[in-house]
Amino acid sequence: MDTTITLPLKDQWIALHKEQPRVRIRDGAKQLGSTEAGVLAAFAGSRVIRLDGSRLRDLWKRMPELGFVMALTRNESCVHERKGIFEEITLHGPNMGVVVGADIDLRMFFQPWTHGFAVFEDAEAGFKQSFQIFDAQGTAIIKVFLTDQSNQEAYTNIVREFEANIQSTELIPLPAPVPHQHADGGVDATAFRQAWSELKDTHDFFPMLKKFNVSRVHALRIAGDFARKLSNDTVKQLLEHAAATDLEIMVFVGNHGNIQIHTGPVKKILEIPNWINVMDPLFNLHLRLDHIDSVWMVKKPTEDGPVHSVEVFDASGELIVQFFGKRKPGSPELSAWSAFAAGLQ
């Protein structure tokens, strides 16, 4: 007879964190056969407070009250951390929102936002005070961590207002949605390139892909003069060049629920095995080099002139990170970025 006693997930996590104090909750949860959201839910009612999942969109309108914070958005291959304050927040219908400001810059897609948690500082569990949002599969979409300069009273008030009525310690992840099937093999490449040539704004690019039902990487393969493949070492070259020349860039990292953007300089570039990192006071980037399958230079026509981006993909064709020169709508891109982009191989 099997007399093995399985500890509750909460106790399993504390034991694992004690044994591996540097383990990331995302990785530790996998070791325990759970999800990141599942681990947090196990502490609900004590070190973690479940938030009302139906009000997460409204919760985000309250972020400016927190003052100086750190926003974190990631995907499987890249982590984007930006410190600063939330400024202008605009909601577009039930499923989209935009945060614009000198520090925090987000493009939010609310449909997958399912689970929300207020996490309290706890050394034993390795938790940092934060608001954290997850999808139905238990995968993180965005986290906002408090700092020494944040408004603690505002945090407490927001938690109290958005606390869920039931603090369940169980979270059962739903199956991931079936991936969309693109019609790459049947795309009319000539018509596609014609549509590309008629773009007026970078925001028209995704609707164009959707119209032709083409995957992003295949679109680049058939783009003709609008895209060219680069060396996988380009990201390191780009970051080191930007740091050495004070070139201001834009760094986009996202997932299916949020895109986070840094605009400005990068200075301290640190490479360690399999990773390239930006380690600046207000902006950190952590990119897994061994996940890079292809890198492309992409040119999009706009009413303000051509806009060039360096786009990085993994082996499954998922976009990992995008780099642009600093620009605002209505203005051409920086000439220094255009010149650098033209020389990339």
C-alpha positions as CSV (number, residue, x, y, z in Angstrom):
1,M,0.0,0.0,0.0
2,D,1.3,3.4,-1.0
3,T,1.6,5.5,2.2
4,T,3.2,8.5,0.5
5,I,1.8,11.8,1.8
6,T,1.8,14.6,-0.6
7,L,2.3,18.0,1.0
8,P,-0.1,20.9,0.1
9,L,1.3,23.0,-2.8
10,K,1.9,25.9,-0.4
11,D,4.2,23.8,1.7
12,Q,5.9,22.3,-1.4
13,W,6.7,25.8,-2.6
14,I,8.1,26.9,0.7
15,A,10.3,23.8,0.9
16,L,11.5,24.3,-2.7
17,H,12.2,28.0,-2.1
18,K,14.3,27.1,1.0
19,E,16.3,24.6,-1.0
20,Q,16.6,26.8,-4.1
21,P,16.3,30.4,-2.9
22,R,17.2,31.8,-6.3
23,V,14.6,29.8,-8.2
24,R,12.2,31.9,-10.3
25,I,8.5,31.1,-9.4
26,R,7.8,30.4,-13.1
27,D,10.5,27.7,-13.1
28,G,9.8,26.4,-9.6
29,A,6.1,26.0,-10.4
30,K,7.0,23.7,-13.3
31,Q,9.2,21.6,-11.0
32,L,6.2,21.1,-8.8
33,G,3.9,20.3,-11.7
34,S,1.9,23.4,-11.2
35,T,1.7,26.9,-12.7
36,E,2.9,30.3,-11.4
37,A,-0.7,31.3,-10.7
38,G,-1.4,28.0,-9.1
39,V,1.4,28.6,-6.6
40,L,0.2,32.1,-5.7
41,A,-3.4,30.8,-5.3
42,A,-2.1,28.2,-2.8
43,F,-1.4,31.1,-0.5
44,A,-4.7,32.9,-1.0
45,G,-6.1,34.5,2.1
46,S,-2.8,35.0,3.8
47,R,0.3,36.1,1.9
48,V,-1.7,36.5,-1.3
49,I,-5.1,38.0,-1.9
50,R,-7.2,36.9,-4.9
51,L,-8.7,39.8,-6.8
52,D,-12.0,40.0,-8.5
53,G,-11.3,38.5,-12.0
54,S,-14.2,40.4,-13.5
55,R,-12.7,43.8,-12.6
56,L,-9.1,43.5,-13.7
57,R,-9.6,46.1,-16.4
58,D,-10.9,48.6,-13.9
59,L,-8.1,47.7,-11.5
60,W,-5.5,48.9,-14.0
61,K,-7.0,52.4,-14.1
62,R,-5.9,52.7,-10.4
63,M,-2.2,52.0,-11.1
64,P,-1.2,55.7,-11.1
65,E,-2.1,55.9,-7.4
66,L,0.8,53.6,-6.6
67,G,3.5,56.1,-7.6
68,F,6.9,54.8,-8.5
69,V,6.8,51.1,-9.4
70,M,8.4,48.4,-11.6
71,A,6.3,46.9,-14.4
72,L,7.4,43.5,-15.7
73,T,6.2,41.8,-18.9
74,R,7.7,38.6,-20.4
75,N,7.3,35.8,-22.8
76,E,9.1,32.4,-22.9
77,S,12.4,34.0,-24.1
78,C,12.5,37.6,-22.9
79,V,11.8,39.6,-19.7
80,H,11.2,43.4,-19.9
81,E,11.3,45.4,-16.6
82,R,10.7,49.1,-16.6
83,K,10.6,51.4,-13.5
84,G,8.6,54.6,-13.3
85,I,5.1,55.9,-12.8
86,F,1.9,55.1,-14.6
87,E,0.6,58.3,-16.3
88,E,-2.2,58.4,-19.0
89,I,-4.4,55.3,-19.1
90,T,-7.0,55.0,-21.9
91,L,-9.4,52.1,-22.4
92,H,-10.7,51.3,-25.8
93,G,-13.8,49.2,-25.5
94,P,-13.9,46.1,-23.3
95,N,-10.7,44.4,-24.7
96,M,-8.0,47.0,-25.3
97,G,-6.2,49.6,-23.2
98,V,-3.1,51.9,-23.6
99,V,-0.8,53.3,-21.0
100,V,1.3,56.2,-22.3
101,G,4.0,58.0,-20.3
102,A,7.6,58.8,-20.2
103,D,8.2,55.7,-18.0
104,I,5.5,53.0,-18.3
105,D,4.3,52.4,-21.9
106,L,1.9,49.5,-22.4
107,R,-0.5,48.1,-25.0
108,M,-3.0,45.8,-23.2
109,F,-5.3,43.2,-24.6
110,F,-7.8,42.3,-21.8
111,Q,-9.5,39.2,-23.2
112,P,-7.0,36.7,-21.7
113,W,-6.8,38.5,-18.3
114,T,-8.4,35.9,-16.0
115,H,-6.7,35.7,-12.6
116,G,-5.4,38.6,-10.5
117,F,-3.5,38.6,-7.3
118,A,-2.2,41.1,-4.7
119,V,1.0,39.6,-3.4
120,F,2.5,40.7,-0.1
121,E,6.2,40.8,0.9
122,D,7.2,37.4,2.3
123,A,10.8,36.2,2.7
124,E,9.9,32.6,3.5
125,A,8.0,32.3,0.2
126,G,10.2,34.7,-1.8
127,F,7.3,36.9,-2.6
128,K,7.6,40.6,-3.4
129,Q,4.8,43.1,-2.9
130,S,3.0,43.4,-6.2
131,F,-0.1,43.1,-8.4
132,Q,0.1,40.1,-10.8
133,I,-2.2,39.2,-13.7
134,F,-2.5,35.7,-15.3
135,D,-4.3,34.0,-18.1
136,A,-6.7,31.0,-17.8
137,Q,-3.7,28.7,-18.2
138,G,-1.9,30.2,-15.2
139,T,0.7,32.0,-17.2
140,A,1.8,35.5,-16.2
141,I,0.7,38.4,-18.4
142,I,2.0,41.4,-16.4
143,K,3.2,42.2,-12.9
144,V,3.6,45.5,-11.2
145,F,6.0,45.5,-8.2
146,L,6.1,48.1,-5.5
147,T,9.3,49.9,-4.6
148,D,10.6,51.8,-1.6
149,Q,9.1,54.9,-3.3
150,S,5.6,53.5,-3.9
151,N,2.4,54.6,-2.1
152,Q,1.8,51.8,0.4
153,E,-1.5,53.3,1.5
154,A,-2.8,53.3,-2.0
155,Y,-1.8,49.7,-2.5
156,T,-3.8,48.7,0.7
157,N,-6.8,50.6,-0.4
158,I,-6.8,49.1,-3.9
159,V,-6.5,45.6,-2.5
160,R,-9.4,46.1,-0.2
161,E,-11.6,47.5,-3.0
162,F,-10.8,44.7,-5.5
163,E,-10.5,41.7,-3.2
164,A,-12.5,38.7,-4.4
165,N,-15.3,37.4,-2.2
166,I,-14.0,33.9,-2.2
167,Q,-10.3,33.3,-1.4
168,S,-10.0,29.8,-3.0
169,T,-6.5,28.2,-2.7
170,E,-7.1,26.0,-5.7
171,L,-6.6,27.1,-9.3
172,I,-7.3,24.6,-12.1
173,P,-5.7,25.8,-15.4
174,L,-7.8,25.6,-18.5
175,P,-6.4,24.0,-21.7
176,A,-4.6,26.4,-24.0
177,P,-6.6,27.6,-27.0
178,V,-5.9,25.8,-30.3
179,P,-3.4,27.8,-32.2
180,H,-4.7,29.7,-35.2
181,Q,-4.0,28.1,-38.6
182,H,-2.4,30.4,-41.1
183,A,-2.8,29.9,-44.9
184,D,0.9,30.6,-45.6
185,G,1.0,28.2,-48.6
186,G,-1.9,29.9,-50.4
187,V,-0.9,33.5,-49.9
188,D,-0.8,35.6,-53.1
189,A,2.7,37.1,-52.6
190,T,2.3,39.7,-55.3
191,A,-0.9,41.1,-53.8
192,F,0.6,40.9,-50.3
193,R,3.6,43.0,-51.3
194,Q,1.4,45.5,-53.0
195,A,-0.7,45.8,-49.8
196,W,2.6,46.2,-47.8
197,S,3.7,49.0,-50.1
198,E,0.5,50.9,-49.4
199,L,0.9,50.9,-45.6
200,K,0.3,54.3,-44.0
201,D,1.1,53.5,-40.4
202,T,3.0,50.8,-38.5
203,H,-0.3,50.0,-36.7
204,D,-1.7,48.9,-40.0
205,F,0.8,46.0,-40.3
206,F,-1.0,43.5,-38.0
207,P,-4.4,44.0,-39.7
208,M,-2.7,43.4,-43.0
209,L,-1.3,40.1,-41.8
210,K,-4.8,39.2,-40.5
211,K,-6.4,40.1,-43.9
212,F,-4.1,37.7,-45.8
213,N,-4.1,35.1,-43.0
214,V,-0.3,34.9,-43.1
215,S,2.0,34.2,-40.2
216,R,4.5,36.8,-39.3
217,V,7.7,34.9,-40.3
218,H,6.2,33.8,-43.6
219,A,5.2,37.4,-44.3
220,L,8.9,38.4,-43.9
221,R,10.0,35.6,-46.2
222,I,7.7,36.8,-49.1
223,A,8.1,40.5,-48.4
224,G,10.7,41.2,-51.1
225,D,12.6,44.4,-50.4
226,F,10.6,45.1,-47.3
227,A,12.5,42.5,-45.2
228,R,15.8,40.8,-45.0
229,K,17.2,38.2,-42.7
230,L,20.0,39.2,-40.4
231,S,22.6,37.3,-38.3
232,N,21.4,35.9,-35.0
233,D,24.2,38.0,-33.4
234,T,22.4,41.2,-34.5
235,V,20.8,41.8,-31.1
236,K,24.1,41.9,-29.2
237,Q,25.5,44.2,-31.9
238,L,22.5,46.5,-31.8
239,L,22.5,46.8,-28.0
240,E,26.2,47.4,-27.8
241,H,26.1,50.0,-30.6
242,A,23.2,51.8,-28.9
243,A,25.1,51.9,-25.6
244,A,28.3,53.1,-27.2
245,T,26.7,55.9,-29.3
246,D,23.9,57.0,-27.0
247,L,21.4,56.0,-29.7
248,E,17.9,56.1,-28.2
249,I,15.8,53.0,-29.1
250,M,12.5,51.5,-28.5
251,V,12.3,47.9,-27.1
252,F,9.0,46.0,-27.4
253,V,8.4,42.8,-25.5
254,G,5.0,41.2,-25.3
255,N,2.7,38.2,-24.9
256,H,-0.9,37.6,-25.9
257,G,-2.2,39.9,-23.1
258,N,0.3,42.8,-23.0
259,I,3.1,44.6,-24.9
260,Q,5.6,46.7,-22.8
261,I,7.8,49.3,-24.4
262,H,11.0,51.0,-23.3
263,T,11.9,54.2,-25.1
264,G,15.3,55.8,-24.5
265,P,19.0,54.9,-24.1
266,V,20.5,51.7,-22.9
267,K,23.9,51.8,-21.2
268,K,25.0,48.7,-19.3
269,I,25.0,45.6,-21.5
270,L,25.9,42.4,-19.8
271,E,26.4,39.0,-21.6
272,I,26.4,35.7,-19.7
273,P,26.1,32.2,-21.2
274,N,22.9,32.0,-23.3
275,W,21.7,35.5,-22.2
276,I,22.1,39.1,-23.2
277,N,21.0,41.7,-20.6
278,V,20.4,45.4,-20.2
279,M,21.1,46.3,-16.5
280,D,20.2,50.0,-16.3
281,P,18.7,51.7,-13.2
282,L,15.3,52.2,-14.8
283,F,15.3,49.5,-17.5
284,N,16.3,45.8,-17.5
285,L,16.1,43.4,-20.4
286,H,16.9,39.7,-20.2
287,L,16.9,37.9,-23.5
288,R,17.7,34.2,-24.0
289,L,20.2,34.0,-26.9
290,D,19.7,30.2,-27.3
291,H,16.0,30.8,-28.1
292,I,16.7,33.0,-31.1
293,D,15.9,31.2,-34.4
294,S,15.8,34.1,-36.8
295,V,16.3,37.9,-36.8
296,W,14.9,40.2,-39.5
297,M,15.3,43.8,-40.6
298,V,11.7,45.0,-41.5
299,K,10.8,48.1,-43.3
300,K,7.3,49.5,-43.1
301,P,6.1,52.5,-45.2
302,T,4.3,55.3,-43.2
303,E,3.1,58.8,-43.9
304,D,6.1,60.0,-42.0
305,G,8.6,58.0,-44.1
306,P,9.9,54.4,-43.8
307,V,10.2,52.9,-40.3
308,H,12.8,50.1,-39.7
309,S,12.6,47.5,-37.0
310,V,14.8,44.6,-35.9
311,E,12.4,41.6,-35.1
312,V,13.5,38.5,-33.3
313,F,11.7,35.1,-33.5
314,D,11.9,31.7,-31.8
315,A,11.8,28.4,-33.6
316,S,8.0,28.2,-33.5
317,G,7.8,31.6,-35.2
318,E,6.7,33.5,-32.1
319,L,7.9,37.1,-31.8
320,I,10.4,37.5,-28.9
321,V,11.4,41.2,-29.1
322,Q,11.3,44.1,-31.5
323,F,13.7,47.1,-31.7
324,F,13.0,50.4,-33.3
325,G,14.7,53.8,-33.3
326,K,13.0,56.3,-30.9
327,R,10.2,58.0,-32.7
328,K,6.7,59.4,-32.1
329,P,3.7,59.3,-34.5
330,G,3.9,62.2,-36.9
331,S,7.7,62.3,-36.9
332,P,10.3,60.4,-39.0
333,E,12.5,57.9,-37.4
334,L,15.9,59.0,-36.1
335,S,18.4,59.4,-39.0
336,A,21.1,57.7,-36.8
337,W,18.8,54.6,-36.5
338,S,18.1,54.6,-40.2
339,A,21.8,54.6,-41.0
340,F,22.5,51.9,-38.5
341,A,19.7,49.7,-39.8
342,A,20.9,50.1,-43.3
343,G,24.3,48.7,-42.4
344,L,23.1,45.6,-40.5
345,Q,23.9,42.3,-42.1
